[in-house]
Amino acid sequence: MTIARRMARWAKQLRYEDLPAKTIHEVKRRVIDSLATTLGAYHAHPSKVVREKAMSVTAPAPAATVWGTRHATTPDLAAFANGAMVRYLDYNDTYLSLEPAHPSDNIPAAVAVTQATGKAGRDLITAIVIGYEIQCRLCDAASLRAGGWDHVTYGALSSALLAGRLWDLSEDQLEHALGLAGVCNITTRQTRTGQISDWKACAFSNAARNGVFAADLARRGLTGPNEIFEGPKGLMKQLNIPGVRNVVLGEGGDFMIDKTYIKYWPAEYHSQSAIDACLQLRPKVAGKTIKDIHIKSFEAAVSIIGSEPEKLRPTSRETADHSMFYCCAAALVDGDVTLATFDEHRLTDPKLLNLIDKTEIVEDAELNKGYPKGIPNDVTITCTDGTRANLRVDFPRGHAGNPMSDDEVIAKFRRMAEGVVSEKSTATILDRAWSLDTAKDVSPVFAFDLLG
């Protein structure tokens, strides 16, 4: 049995009734969080571009919709546009392992195909669990980043499988869908290197678009390359990821969505514990002149957000939220990290640049041992008067080891919704999302009315 066949069989056999109540609840929290990040990003330039693209195509019913509108488009384009909005702010959930990921990127694809098939809320919940399971287990199995490839390569596979499940594909068809999705969606990590562009928001949503497209082709009878993982020119050999052979999928109530993290601050996840530490240290250095900031961290954080010269002088929002230097400086200057932290005029704020120039980030062997179970960052701030403040944080707020409460998730949603939809719409969206398991039609959850 091929690896793809094992995945296909698992996805085909998983039932809603197999999901524990806690897992169903986590799906609802992730849907609310994804809608929150969508609302926060709704009027951003990339969001406008992707909506325009998706809305240039009109599909007959049943069809998927562009969130915040009633416009019906194809499920692959809906997955692309809605996924880019979920992802733009770098504020959606995260999973860190040998390969990092943002598994809620799977949700827009699942919603799109649920709408296109006329399926119910329980079907959507099951599909979301499948997407999380495939992507996160692959992240546990092997690192793509180590070879210069991007984590969204796994997303084409996870979205293809969840889409195929919603289209009621057979095991054969699901296996073909994985072959079709895997053979042509190998993506480079240049998306997240140097000065970062608008494409960062679209990288996974494009993989999801292609995953949905692959499942649609498979349901129409198209076959995909055999042994997509273990074949002589398959993903395992070409990407140097032999660990994928040992993937074990959720069983006995053990599902990966329960192990993912909702973001407390709108910044790349490896910086969350450093931000947390800086905010806790801030009162101890208030009113003093900071001499230097020394941050000990782990390889993934240093490599991704703590070493490139572009991170010292970010010129885009996307680069700033991927700069531990910038995020820590903002935490100390402002006392928080919010969407406004990344406004264009802040990128040249002398107060922030001054602190960035005083910051050193180094890889520490001891902290490497704490990752990926935690995300350990050890921050030491020294002031000119001799004051020295130090704190190590392994599990920032929102991490699975320090999870946000439902009230905190709701508060995040309300912050992102403010000024975008009315208070009445906010309450309605929340009510519908919490009742997703009883919904016969999921479309009303994502068809909110915008202010203005």
N, C-alpha and C positions, 0 to 999 in steps of 0.2 A: 504494500500500500504506500503510495507516495505521501509526502508531507502535505501537499495540497489536498489529497483525498482525505487525510485524517482531519484536516481543518474543515473541509466540506461536510464530512459526516457529522462532526461536532456541531457545526452551525445548523445543519438540517434537523438534528435531533433535539436541540435545546428548546425547551418549552417555557412559556411564561410562568407556569406553575412551579418550575424548578428554581425560580428566583426568590431568595429570602426577602422579607419585608424591608430589611435595611438596605439591600441592593436597589430595590424599587425606589426607596426614598432617596438614595443617592442619585439615581437617574433624574428624578424631579429637581433636585438641587442643581444638577449640572445643566439642565434645560433652563432653569431660571438664571443661572450664572451666564450662560451663553446669550440669552436674551439681554441681560444687563450689558454685556460687552458690545453687543450689536447696537443697542441704543446709544451707548457712549460714543460709538464710532460712526453713527448714522450719517452725520453731515460732513465727515472727513472726505477729502478729495478722492482717495482710492475707493471709498464706498460708493461715491457717486458714479465713478467710472464703471465699476463692476455691475451696479444696478442698471446703468444705461445699456451695457452689453446684454445682460440677461433679458431686459425688457424690449430689446430689438427683435426678439423672437416671441411669437404668440403660439401657444399650443392648445389643441382642443382638450376639453374635459374628458376624463379626469387628468389634471395636470398639477405640477408643483407651482408654488407662488414665490415671488420675491417678497421677503419679509417686510412688513410695514406697508404692503400694497395688496391689491387684489389681482395683480397682473399674473396671468397664467403663462408659464414658460415650460421648457423641457426640464426634466429632473436633473440632467447633468449641468445645465446652465444655472438652475436654482441652487444646486450644491456649490457651484463656483462662487456665485455672487454672495449668497448668505454666509458661506464659509469664510470669505474674505472679510466680511463685516465682523463676524465673531472674533477673528484673529487679529484685526488691525491694531488694536491697542496693546497687544501682548498682555492681556489681562484675563484671558481665559485659563482654564485649569491646566495642570501640568503633571507629568509623571517622569521621575528621574531614575535612570538605571544605567546599564552599560550604554544605552542610547537614550537621550532625553526626548520628550515628546509632549504635545498638547492634545491629549486624546479627545477632548470635546470638539476638536476639529471634525470628528466623525458625525456629530449630531446633525449639521445641516444636510448632509447626504442622506441620513436616515429619514429626516423629516420630508425631504423632497420625494423620495420613493414611496414613503408612506402615503403622501398625498396623491401621487400618481397612480397608486394601486387601490386607493380608497380604503386602506386598512385603518384599524382603530388604534387607540392610545396604547393598549397592551402590546400590540405588534411593534409599535415604535419603541417602546421600552425594551423589548427583547432585542431588537435590532441594534439599539445603542449599546447594550451590554456586549453584544457580539463584536461590535467595532472596537470598543475599549479592550476587550479580551485579546483579540488578535494583535492589535498594535502594541499593547503593553507587554504581552508575552514575547513578542519579537524583540522589543527593546531589552527585555531581560536576557534574551538569548545571545545577542551579538550587537556590537557597536558598528554603526555605519560611519559615524563621525571620524573614527580612527583612520579610515581610508579616504577621507575627503568627500564622502557621500552624505546626503541630507536625510534627516529622519523621515521626511515625507514620503520617501520610497516605500516605507512600511504602510503608509496611509493609503496608497493606491490599492494595496491588498486588503486592508481592513474594510475599506469602503466598498470594494467589489463584493466582499463576502456578505456584508450586511444588506447591501442592495439586492443581491441574489436571493437571500433569505426572504426578503419582502416580496420579491417577484415569484416566490414559490418554486425556485429552480430545483431540479433534481440534483443528486450528488454529482452525477456526471457533469451537468451544466455548471455547478458551483466550482468544480475542479477546473473546467475550461475558463471560467471567469477569472480565477486566480492566475492562470497562465496568460490570459489576454492582458490583465492588469499589470502583471509583474514583468513581462518581457520588454515593455516599451516605456516604463515610467521610472527609470533609474535617474535620480536627480543629484546634481552636485551641490556641495555646501557653500558655493560662492554666494548663494542667497544671503548667508549670514556672516560674510567676511568683509572686513574693511568698512567703508561708509555704506550703510545699508539703505536700500531703496524701497519704493512702494511694493515691490514684488514680494517682500517678506510676508505681507498679509495674504498673498495669493498663492504661495508655494504649495501649501497643503490643500487649499480649496481647488487648485488645479489638479492635484493628484486625486482628490475625491471626485472631481468631474470625470476624470478618466476612469476611475474605478467604477463609477455608476455606468459610464458608457460601455465598459467591458462587460458588466453584468447584463446590460441590455442586449449586447451582441450575442452573448451566450444564450440568453433566453430565446433568441431568434434562430438559434441553431449553429452559430459560428463556433468553431473549435479553437482552442488555444494551445500553445506549445506544451508538450508533455514534460513532466519532471521539472517544473519551473524553479524549484528550489535545488534539488540534488542532481540535476542533469549535468552532463560534462561541460556545458556552457551556461549553467543555471546560476541563480542568484548566490548560492552558497560559495561557489568557486569564484565567480566574477567579482563579487564584493568582499570576498574573504570573510564569510560569516558562517563557519561550520557549526557553530553552536545552535543554529536554527533547527538542526536535526533533532534536538532534545526538547523541543517545545511541548509542554503539557498544558492543555487547556482546562478552563474552569470546571470544577466538579465538586459535589458535596457542599455547595453554598459558598465556595471560595472563588470570588470573582474580582477581577482586577480593578473595576471601577471603584470598589471600596477602598482601594489603596492609593488613589490619586489625590491631588491637592488643589484646592481652590485658592486662587491668588488673593492676598490681602492688599498688596500694593501693585500698581500697574507698571511692572518692570520685569525684565527677564528673571526667571525663577531662581537661578543660582545666586542672585543678589539679594533675595528676600531676607536671608538671615543677617547679611551685612547691614541692610537697611534697618532691620529690627534692632541690631546691636547699637548702631549709631543713634537711633531715636532714644534708646534707653540711656546711653552715655551723655546725650546732649545736656541734660540738666547739670551734670557734674562739671561741664566745661563752659557753661553759660557765662557770658561777660568776660571771658578770658581770650587771649590771643593764642590761637592754635599754632604750634610750631611744626608738628608733623603728624601724619596719620599712617599707621602701619597696619596692614591687613594681611594676616596669614589665611590662606585659603587652600582649596583642593584643585587638582589638575583641570577638571572640566570647567570650573569657574574662571581660573586664570586664563585658560586657552580661549574660552568663548567671550568673556566680558572683561578681562583684566590684563590684557597684554598688548593688544594692537595699538599703534600710535593714533589711529583714528578715534579710539575710545577716549583719548585725552582731550580732543577737540571735536566733539560730534557736531556735524552740520545738518543733521536731520533728526526728526523725532525717533525714527527707527534705530539710529545709531545710539542716541542718548539713552533710550530705555534698555539698550544692550551694553551699557557702560557702567561697571561697578563704581568707577571713579566718579562719574557724574551723579549717579543715584545716591551715593553716600554723601557727597557734598551737599546735594539738595536736602537730604534728611537733616543734616546738621544746620544748614542755613534756615530752612523753612519750618522744621519741626514736623514734616510729613512729606510723603511722595504721592502726588495726585496727578490727574490728567494735566492740570495747569503747569506742573513741573516741567513738562516737555513742550510748552509753547515756544514758538520760534525765538522770541526775544530773550528767553532765559538761556538759550544755548551760548550766548556771549556775555552773560552776567558776570562782571568782574569778581563778585564774591564767590561764585561757584568755581570759576577758573582758578582763582587764588588757592582754594582748597584742593582742587584737583592737582595742582602743581606741588602740593605738599604731601600727596598721597603715594604710598608705595604698596603694591600688591605682590605677594610672593607665594609660591607653592610650598606647602608644608607636608612632609611625609606623614606626620601623625594625623593631620586632618584628612589626608587621602584615605586613611583607614576608616574614617567615619562616613564616607560617601560610597554608595548612594542611600544607605539607610537614613542618614540625615544629610543636611547641607551645611557642614560646619564652617563658619567664618569667625575668626578671632580678630577683633578690632582693638587696637591700642591708640589712644589719642594723647599726645604730649603737648603741654602748653608752655609758653615762654616763662611763666612763673614757676615752673617745675611740677605743676600738677600733671599727674599721669592717671588716666582712666582706661580700664581694660574690661572687655566682656567677650565671651565666646557664646554664640548662639548656634545650636544644631537644628532645632525644630521651630522655625518661625510660625507665626500665626497663619493658619490655613493649611499647614502641612498635615499629612495623615497622622503624624505624631502629636499634633497640636491643632486639631481641626476647628474650623469656624463653626459657630452655632447657626441654627436656622435663622435666628434673628439677625445675625451678622450678614448672612447671605442676602436676606431681604433688605437690609440697610444698604448694602452694596447696590442691589438692583434699584432701589429708590434713588440713590445718588446718580446713577447713570441715566435714569429715566427723567430726572428733573429737567424741565425745559424742552424735552423731546416729545413726550406724550403727557396727557393730562393726568391729574391725580386719580380721576375715575378710571382711566384706561390702565394706569399702573395697578390699581386694585384688581381690575378685571383680569389682566394678564396673570397676575400672581394666583388668583383663585383658579383660573383654568389650568395653569401649570401644576399646581398642587393636586389637581383632580385628573391628571393625565391618564391615570390607569382606568378611569371610568369613561373616558371620551370615546364616542363612536366616530367622531370626525376631529382630527387634530388641527385642521386649518385655522379655526378661530383663535388658537393660542398664539399664532404668528401673524395675525392680520390686524395689527393695532393701527389706530388712527394717530397721525402725527399732528403736533401743534403747528399752527400757522399755515 
